Amino acid sequence: MKLPYPRVPWAVCARASLLLTVAGLAPSLGWAQQSLEDQALQQQGLTQAPSAWGVTLGAGLAEAAKYPGGSHERVRLVPLASLNYGGRLFIGPLGIGVVAIRCNGFRAGPVLGFERGRSADDDPHLAGLGDISSGATAGLFAGYARGPLEVLATARQAISHSGNGLSGLLQLDVRHVFVTSRTLVAAGPDLEFGDSDFQHTWFGISPTQSAASGLPVYTPGAGVNRIGVHAGLTYRVSTHLLWRVFARFSDLTGDAARSPVVERRAQLVIGAGIAYHF
């Protein structure tokens, strides 16, 4: 039986097109080298659970290391944007995904995303290491929410540059909405892991790179590359206007922490921004 396609209002199409345009312009606007953890942190509290379409658009500023393991920070423009349709289709920090399974607080499904690379020009310490190409990723996500607790896990494989490997994120949020219902606070631990290809891409040094950079050859193995804690506050100024403040402290660990690429294990992200929800 052929099912009819749902009619989508013009205004909704316009909102979705605007969000996709913003996402497409992100690299040229300097929203570069954000890990999935950083992006997820920025989005906490921005997306409601709408019965139909829900769109959030905004921007902010964040200070973070120039690259994972770097010792110098920079302030960059960051997007605060998400789209949700009926809790089934979403566009956000995880990418473009579909909630294929939803039952008693559990949800899971496929997701397509985009992973930023790294430029050797970002920091003098990276000279001779070459660039890490940006590219598309594909993977799965799963989440479970019960009361104030929410667990999120995702694994993504690079597909346009498959040598970049597979990486994943696991995080726990403890959420609290204050009595006024205007302020949402979320905090908890998180970690990132990668397979051997991912670890070597970001933290390894090949013989060729060693000769060009002067750093020793290094071959990291698969495993957890950083653990941390995060916190975010979302304040709903009005029905549509949102303020966001967020921070994360993480520590590189395992083979990643021992890499000659790493100048500083401790990594701090802190930022704030404003968004409009409609």
N, C-alpha and C positions, 0 to 999 in steps of 0.2 A: 504494500500500500504506500503510495506516495504522500508524504506529509507536506502540508503547505508551509512555506517559510513565513515566520512571523514578520509583520510589518514594523519597521523601526522608524520612529518619528525623525523628521529632518533635523531637528535640534540635537537629537542624540547623535546622529551621524556626524554633525558638525563638531560636537564635543569630542567624539572619538577621534576624528581626523586631526583636531587640534592637539590632542594628547600624543598621537603618533608622530605628528610633525615635531613637537617638542622633543620627543625621544630621538627622532632622527637627527635633530640639530645638536643634540647633547655633546658629541665629541668636538664639534667646532666651537662650542661655547666654553670648553675647558672642563667639562665634567668627566675628567679622565682618571683612570687608574683607581677606581673605586672597587673594592672587593664586594662580594655579595653580602658579607657581614655589614659593611658600612652602609650599603644601600638599604638593607632590611631595617637597620637601626633608624635611618632617617624617616622611614615610612610608618613606623609604629604609631598607631592611634589616628592615622589620617583616613583610613577606610572604614566606613560604617558597613553594616550588613543590610544593604537595601533590598527592597522587594523587586525593584526594577533596576534602572541604571543609576550608578553613582560615580561621579567624576570628581577628583581632587587635583587641582593645579596650583603650583606654587614654587618657590625657590628660597634658598637660604645660603649661608656661608658656613664653611667648616674648615677647621685647621687640622691637618694630618701630615704624617710623614710623606715625603715625595715618592717613596716606594716602600714596599714591605721590607722592613729591616733598615731603612734609612735613618740617618741621624739629623737630618734637616727637615723642617716643616715648611709647608706653604698653605696659604688660605686659598680655597677654591670655591667657585660657585657650584652649588649642588641642586639637583631637581627634587622637588617634593610633589610627586605626581603619581596617581593611580587611577585605575578604572575597574569597576566591578559591575557585573550584570547578574543580578539575582543570586549571588553567591556561587555561580557556576563558572562564569568566564571572568578572567581578570588580566589586567596588564599592570605590572608593578616591578618591584626590585627583583623578583624571581624571573621575570620575563613575561611571556604570553602563555597562560596556562588554562587548563580546563579541570574543574573539580569533577573527576569521573566517578569517584566513590565518596559518599557522604553518609555517615551513619553514627548516631549517638555521640556526636562531638568529634568523630574521626573524619578526616577528609584526605584525599590523595588523588594524584593524576599526573599527566605528562606536562612538561613545560619546555618552551623554547626560549632561549635567552641570548644575551650578548655579553661577552667578556672583554673588558678593556685590556690592552697590552701594557708594555713598558718601553720607554724610550731611553736609549743610552745617554741622551742629552739631558735627562731629568736631574742627574747628579754627577759630579766629577768622579765619584767612586765607581760608577757604572761604565766608565770609558773603556772601550775595548770588548765589552760583553755583548754588543749588538742589541738589536731591538727584539722585543717579544710581540708578535703580531696579535692584533685584536681579532676576534672572530665570533662566529655563532656557536652556541652550545645547545645541547638537547639532553633532557634528563627527566627525573621524577621528583616529586615532592610529596611529603606527608605531614600532617599535623593533627594534633589532638588537643582539644580544649575541654576543661572541666572546672567549673567554678572560676576562681581567679588564676588558675594555672593553664598555661598553653605551651606545648612542645612543638617545635618545627624542625623538620629535617629535609634536606634536599641533596641530590647528587647530580652533577652535570658533567657531561663529556663534551670536549671541544670537537666540533664536526668540520668546520671550515679549515681549521688548522689542527688536525687530530693529534699532532705531536705535542700539543700543549697539555694533553692529558685530561684526567678526571679529577674533579674536586668536589667537596661536599661541605655542608654546614649543618651543625646541630646546635640548637639553642632552646633555652627554657625561659619563659617569661612568667613573672608573678605580677598580675595586674590589679590595680585598685582604682575605682572611680569614687571621687569624693562626693559628699552628700549633695553638693550643688549640681552634680552631674555635668559640670563644665570642665573638670580637670581629670585627665587619665594619666596615671603614673604606671610605668612598666619597667621592670628591672630583672636581671637574672644572669646566669652564666652562659657562655657559648664557646664553641670550638670549631676549627676548620681542619680538614684533612685532605690529603691528596695522594694519588697513586705515584709510582716512580717517575712517570713522564712529567706530571705536574710539578713534582718536587725538583726535578732536574731543570725544568724550564725556568723556574723562579729562583731556585737556590743553588743549582749546580753550576759547575765551571768545566767546560770541555777543554781538551788540550789546545785547540785553536784559540779559544777565548783566553786561556791562561797565557799563551804566548803574546796575545795582543794587549792584555790588561796588566800582566805582571802578578796576578793573583794565582795561587796554587790550584791545581786540578782538584775538583771536588765532586763526588758522586753521591748525593743523598738518596736514601731509600724511602719507600712509601710510609705514610703514617700521619699522625696529628702534627701539624706545623705551628699552630698557635692556640692558646686558650685565653679566655678573658671574661670580663664582666661588663655589662652594659646597663644603661638606664636612660629613660626618655620621659619627657613630660609633654603632654598635648593639652593646651588650654583652648576651649571653645569660646571665643570672644562673642560670637553671635551664632545664629543658625547655620551660617555659611562660612564664617571666618575662623581660621584656626592658627594658633601660635604653636611652634614646635621648638623644644630644646632637647638636645641629645648628647650623650657622651659614651665612650667606650675605652676601657683600658685593657690591653691584651699583651701577652708575653709570648714571644716566639719560643718554640720548644723543640726537642728532638734534633733530628738532622738539620732542620731549618735553622735552628739557633746557632749551630756550629759552622754554618756556611761562611766562607770568606766574603760573600756578598753582603752579609749582615754587619752593619756598624753598631746598631743598637737593638737589643732584644725588646725592650719595653716600647710599646706603641700606644699613643693616645690620639683619639679622635674626639673633637668637641665642636659643636655647631648649634646654629639656631636658624629659624626661618619662619615664613608665613605662607599659608595656603588658603585657597578658596574651594569649598566643597559645594557641589550642586548636583 
